[in-house]
Amino acid sequence: MYFVGLDVHYRSSAICILDRNGKVVKQTQVGGPVGKAVGVLDRLKRPFAICYEASCGYGALYDVLRGLAKRVVVAHPGQLRLIFKSKRKNDRVDAKKLATLLFLDQVPQVYVPSVGVRSWRSLIEFRHRLVAKRTRAKNGLRSLLRGHGITQPAKRRLWTKKGLAWLAGLELPTEEADLQRDVLLDELSMLETQIKRVERKLNAVGKQHPGVILLRTIPGVGPRTSEAVTAYIDNPGRFGRNKNIGAYFGLVPCQDQSAGSDRLGHITREGPSTVRKVLVEATWQGIRRSEHIRAYFERVWRGDPKRKKIALVATAHYLVRVMHAMLATGEAWREDSQEAKAA
């Protein structure tokens, strides 16, 4: 049994191979795309296990290597940096470190979903980036109006058809301002069309996925929240405990504990930021629409203005634990039994 560490880059890859005793058998540098490194591994004597860091395209590489190696392990790059803090760093050293961790069975692993789920996640993130671009375009138009001292008419919403028509027909003081307004309006129109196109596809996927349909039974949880949580949880059974889901989405506080001192800080913000954002938005809606969610929020809030954000995050943490429990059991939301489900 060989243990292979693979340090992958776009133009070159480093390979380190250890034998069953942990001794270096071979170290090599392969130029060119990752396909050449795969060709070298294909000629390696079986069986062997391989480890590499998660980066762009890690899923496609996993699918290829799974057909060659007995075991493929994808390492979490952020946690690897905590393990190996060294002033001497190069590709060959990194490959050897990966091989050593694999030999010791101490690799901080990354879950690799199927290609369908990876594509689903990618489309969710793509929509999120399009919405961010749309927000920047809207902010640019608002900034343009404020820069020229123009106030929009009362009771007129800028982003309705009438509001956009008012913007398009507005006489600005300079030709440069007219050009900027026209370009921003064109960009806004293009982004609206693109977002609608992406959302049509996401809605079609969500209507066929039982997990998305299940989570939408929660008051305040819409299609964007349910699809994001379902896509990133993917397999509920991969979490050992229900409470681990909060750490996965970065909703637990940082902790600095030593002897008798135990300090809690801000949330870790690990994991996908897109899911945290939609979870917070869904939590606000749940507080308004569900007596149970509102009671949980108020119990943590205790009417203290300084605890409002803490209570919101705690409620979002609670809500995602409920979502995980629902996906694991297949049980729909019931207003009178949520405490038992999240326990």
N, C-alpha and C positions, 0 to 999 in steps of 0.2 A: 504494500500500500504506500503510495507516494502522496505527499502533501505539497500542493502547488500554491504559491503566492503570485498573484498577477496584478501588476500596477499598470493600469490602462490609461493611455492618453491618445489624443486624436492622431498624432503623427508617429508615435512610437509606444512600445510596451516593454516592461521589464518582467522577466519570469524568474522565479526562484523555486527550486524543487528540493524537498527534503525527503529522506528515506524514512522508514518506520522507526528508526532510532533518533530522528531529529537532526541528522547530519546533512549538510548541503551536498547534494548530488550534482546539481548543475545550476548555474546562473547565466542568464543571457539577456541581451537587449535586442528586440526585434523592431526594425524600422518599418514605416508604412502604417496603413490602417490596421484596425484590430483584427481583421480577417487573417492577416499573416500570422499573428500570434496564435490564433485558433488553429491554423494549419500546423504550427509547431506542436501544439498540445495534442492534436489528432495523431501525431506519430509517437506520442509518449506511451510507454508500456502501461497497460491497465492492471489493476484498478488504481484510480487516483482520485483525490478530493481536491477541490480548488476554491480559493477565496479571493475576492476582489472587492474594492470599495464601490459603494453606490454613487453613481454620477449620471449625467445625461446619457440615456440609452442603456441603462443598466438592465432593464427588463428584457430588451431584445437580445442582449448578450447572454443573459441567464437562460433564455430559451435555447440558444445555440449550444451553450456549454452543458446543459442538462443532458443532451444527447451523447456527450463524450465522457463526462465524469460520473463517478459513482455518487458523489455528493458535491453540490454547489452551494457555497455560503457567500452571501452578500453582506459586507460589513458596513456598519453605520459610520460614516466619515467623521461626524461630530464627536462621537464617543471614542473613536480611535485616537483623536488628537489628545484626549484626556489621558489615554493609556501611554502613548509614546510622545513625550516631550523631549526632543533632542535637538542639539545645535548642529548635528550632522544629519542632513536630510537630502537624499537623492532617490531616483527611481529604483536603483538596485537595492538600496537599504530598505525602502518601503516595501518592495516585493518580499524581501526576506522577513520583515516584521509580520507581514500578512501570513506567510507560510508558517512562521513560528506560532502565531496565535491559533492558526488552524490545527497545528500539531498538538497544541496544549488544550484544544477545545475551549478557547476563551474568546471567541470572536463575538463582539456585540452585533447581533444579526439584524438585518432589515427584512421585513416581510415582502415577498414578491408576489403580487396578484397576477391573475391571468391577463393575457393580452387584451381581452375584451374589457376588463375592469380598468386596466391602465389607460385604454383609449377613452373610456367614460370619464375617468378622473381628469385626463388631459383636456377634454372638451369643457368640463366644469371650470377648470382653471382658465381656459381660453375665454370663456364667457366673462369671468371675473375681470380679466385684463381689458376686455372690450368695454365693460361698464366703467372701469377706471378711466379709460380714454374718453368716454362720453362725459364723465364728470369733469375732466380737465377742460374739455371743449366748452361746457356750460360755464365753468368758472372763468374761462377766458372771455366769454361774452359779457358776463357780469362785470368783470374787471374793465372791459372796454367802455361799458356804459358809465361806470363810476369815474373812470379816468377823464371823461368828457363832461362830467357833472350832469348826466342824464338820469332821471328817475322814471322808472316804468309807471304807467298809469295805474291808479288805484283799482283794485278788484280785477286786475288782469294778470293771469299766470303766464310767465314767459314761455313755458315749454308746451303749452297747448297750441292747436292750429292757429287760433287767433293771435296768441302771443308771438309765435314765430313769424306770422305774417306782418305783425307790427314791427318786429325787429328788422325784417327784410326791407320794409318800406321806409324805415327811419332815415331821416337826413342827418348825417353826421358832419362834423365841422370840416373834415379834410378827406381827400381822396384816399390817403393811406389808411384812415380809419374805416372807410367804406370797404376797401380791399380786405382788411383784416376781418371785418364782420362777415363778408361774403364767404371767405375761406372757412371760417369757423362754422357758419351755418351749413355749408356743404359737407364739412367733416361730421357735424352732428347728424345730418340726414343720412349719410353713409353708415355711420355707426349704429343708428337706430335700425336700419335695414339688416345689418349684419347680426345684431343682437337678436332680433326677431327670428332670423333664420336659424341661429344656434339654439335658441330656446324651443323652437318647433321640434328640432331633433331630440333635445333633452326631454321634452314632454313626451315624445313618442317612446323613448326608452323607459321613462318613469312609469308610464301607464302599463307597461308589460312586466315591471319588476315588483314582486310581492312585497319586498321590504319597503320600497317607496310608498306603496299603497297603504301599508300597515302604519308607518310613521305619520302619515297625513291624518290619521284619526286623532292625533294629539291636537288640542286647541291651540291655534296660533302657528302651527307648523305647516308651511306651504311646500310647493314642489321643489324650490331651490334648496331649502334646508334638508328636506327628507332625502333628496338624491345625493347631496354632499355627504351627509352622515352615513348613508347606506353604502356609498361607493368606497369611503375610506375605512369603514369598519370591515366591509366585505365578508369576512368569515368571523362571526361572533365568538366561535369556539377558540380562536387563537389567543384570546385574553384569558389568563388564568383566573382572574377575579373580576367581578363587575366593577370594582373601584379602580382597576387599572386603566379603564377607559378615559378617566379624567386626566391621568398623567400622559396618555398617548396624545390627547388633543391640547396639552399644555395648560390645563385649567386648574392645576394644583399649585400651591405656593412654593417658592424656593425655600429651602430649609438649611440652616446653619446650626447644627447641634454638636455640642462638645461638653462632656461632663454634665454639670448642672444647668448649662446654658442651652436654650433651644429657641432660636429666632426664626420667624417666618417672614418672608418678604413678598414681593410681587409674584404673580403667577409666572411659571417657567416659559410660557409661550412657545413650547416645543410643538412639533407636528404642524399640520396644515393650517395656515392662518385663515384661509378662506372658510374653513369649517367653523372656526371660532367666531368669525364675523357673522355668519348667517345664524349661528346658534344664539348669539346675543340678541340679534334682531327677532328671532323666533321667541326668545324668552320674554322680551317686552310684550309681544303680542299675546303670549300665553298668560302673562300677568293680568292683562286686560280681559281675557276671555275665559279663563278657568279659575274657579274659586279655589281649587286645590293648589294650583301653582302660585296664585296670589297669596294664599295663606303661608306657603313656604317662604316666599320672598319677604313678607312682613315679619315672619318669625325671626329671620336673620337680621332684617333691617332695624327692628325695634324702634322705629320712628326717629332714629339718629341720622341727621343729614350726612355725617361723615362715614356712615356705614352703607350708604345707598349703593355705591359701586361694588363694595364687598358682597352685599346681598345679591346684586345682579349676577355677579360671576358665580357665586355659590349656587344660585338657582339654575344657571346655565349648566353648571357641573352636575347638579342633580338631574336635570332634564336629559342630559346625554347618557347618564347611567340608566335612566328609565328607557331611553331609546335602545340601548344595548340589550337590556333585559327583554324588551319586546321583540327584537330581532332574533334573540336566542330562543325564546319560547314560542314565538308566533302569536302571542296574545295581543289583542288590540287594546287601546287606551280605555281604561275605566276610571272614572273620576274618583270612585270611592276606594280604590285598592292600590294606589300608586306607591304609598309608603312601603307596603309589603313587597312590591315588585323591585324596588330599588335597594332593599336592605341587603 
